[in-house]
Amino acid sequence: MATYTGKILDVDLSTGKISTSQVANEVVRKFIGGSGMAAKLFLDRVSPDVDPMSPENVLFLMAGPLAGTGLPGSSRFTMSCKSPLTGIWGEGAGGGNFAPALKRAGYDGIAVSGASDKPVYLSIEDDKVEIRDASSLWGKDVYETVDALTAEGEGKNKPKILCIGPAGENLVKFAAVANGKDAFAARTGGGTLMGAKKLKAISVVGTGKVEAASPEDLKAIRKETMKKVSENIIAQSLGAMGTNMGMDVGGMLGDIPTKNYSLGDPGEIALKVGGGVMTQQYLTRPEACEACSIGCKRVVKVDEGPFQVKEGPGPEYETAAAFGPLLMNDNMPAVLKLSELANKYGVDSISCGASIAFAMECFEKGVITSDDLDGDSLRWGNVDDIFAMFDKIVSRKGFGDVLAEGTRAAAKKIGKNSEDFTCEVKGLDSPMHDGRALHGIGLAYAMSNRGACHLQHLDLALESNWCAYPEVGLDGGYVGMSSEGKADVVCKCENLGMLTNACIICQFNFFALTVTDLVDMMKFSTGFDYDLEELVACGERIWMLKRGLNNLMGVTAEDDRLPKRMLTPFTEGGAAGSLPDMEKMLKEYYPLRGLDAQGRPLKEKLEALGLAELATKLY
């Protein structure tokens, strides 16, 4: 299987047992790697009824078959489990350098079960694997932990580190898993499960080599695809401005969430915290993940004022929007400081910002008062209030303990119709894009298997006309504020999204490529003689598997919805008066996707995709 090792490292923290298991070739071919393989392993090994915070919930950390090949955007990993935040299928993905190191150590992934009674970390040095005491690391932030464990290595074999920060230790339900200091699998609470297992970190040194099935062909396709990426205008823009370039244009489209998704025009706020200001005033240099020529990561520094930031990782667009317009905060140094704190504490900046925005609206409307906040206030745009609540959330103090459960759970506890102020799907807070501006993204949020998400599919890029994939019927030229034809677009975008999270390849690089390029990359890497039809079918199979797992966890058609806030029209801004026609799109989507009226994959569809075991469990 060439770039596959065929081995999963199995670690039971309750017993201390460490072993490896093999994955059959036919299984690998069908589910590929990343979150696709994780979903298959979950189906085989874990009960869907498992308590998300229990030792029986397994954390799967997976690389993909392209990791270590040097192909563009191939260094990502996925984190998957039953989500502590949402109670359904959970996954996050991060870049950096962990996945290539894991492959070089000889493993396609890690399955962590059980729970330790004291803090530990997992040390992997090729085939030498140990569970080590982490008592001295418990309480340290992400940066301190990475520095401490990296210092244990020597020369060029410095370990690559995954870890959690204090938010994970404190069981904040949206705690992140960090790869180094600047790459995070942040969504759905994988860091929370690591905290529950008392697993502080995983340290990996891999000295082996990832061998391709067709080295010369791989070398040629690597050269060709790298050239395509370097010449792509979107990739060039990301390299020049970072992902926060979206702030400078999104406002015109009504696609920047402002004041908890209640305003359609961010006004000057977007410009003040956008990519232009960050680049001109605070950027020291760009950085890139391993095997990436784009360099969209930002290294920033704030020398003066109350929000000084030492030179280090800067925010992505999602973070800048969540701590900026969503909270009516136009103070860029404050946004940069909040981003640094989110990194250090190890917390999902999207859900953290959403939780604060939700509480701010509750405070504005009188649903909660200063008495609930221990005498404090939560005023829109007030940076002191924002920092105070951030600290309470990550430390689970006062009202922060309520918000640390996530907005859906917080609204349920608060009552008083406060659920009207949430903007979540299936328990996961919406990313910083709006279904009123891009109707397909509204449908994609409703149908995403991990809850509201912009990365489980490629709809955001397609509707924004950053790319097109005509070989699978995605020709481009789409109108964002239209629901016409979007069900078909979303179905096809989901199949491709499943592939990017299974193969695994960064979507920013994939924007510059074709699906045929991905087929060739997979063939020359793995040796499997994939064609376009088979690879796309793998994406469909993986989507159906995750959907079926969610059905077993209680998801039905009633959960395929958008929040009330996103179905309330704007009166101003670029998307004023625009609403996605969810009834129309869902009516078209269900038969296209192969779901019954209850939202379950049709039995015959599952069987045709080779998911007979799942069909038996569902029916």
Secondary structure, 3 states (H helix, E strand, C coil): CCCCCCEEEEEECCCCCEEEEECCHHHHHHHCCHHHHHHHHHHHHCCCCCCCCCCCCCEEEECCCCCCCCCCCCCCEEEEEECCCCCCEEEEEECCCHHHHHHHHCCCEEEEECCCCCCEEEEEECCEEEEEECCCCCCCCHHHHHHHHHCCCCCCCCCEEEECCHHHHCCCCCECEEECCCEEECHHHHHHHHHHCCEEEEEEECCCCCCCCCHHHHHHHHHHHHHHHHHCHHHHHHHHHCHHHHHHHHHHHCCCCECCCCECCCCHHHHHCCHHHHHHHHEEEEECCCCCCCCCEEEEEECCCCCCEEEEECCCHHHHHHHCHHHCCCCHHHHHHHHHHHHHHCECHHHHHHHHHHHHHHHHCCCCCCCCCCCCCCCCCCHHHHHHHHHHHHHCCCCHHHHCCCHHHHHHHHCCCHHHHCCEECCEECCCCCCCCCHHHHHHHHHCCCCCCCCCCCHHHHHCCCCCEHHHCECCCCCCCCCCCHHHHHHHHHHHHHHHHHHCCCHHHHCCCCHHHHHHHHHHHHCCCCCHHHHHHHHHHHHHHHHHHHHHCCCCHHHCCCCHHHHCCCCCCCCCCCCCCHHHHHHHHHHHHCECCCCCECHHHHHHCCCHHHHHHHC
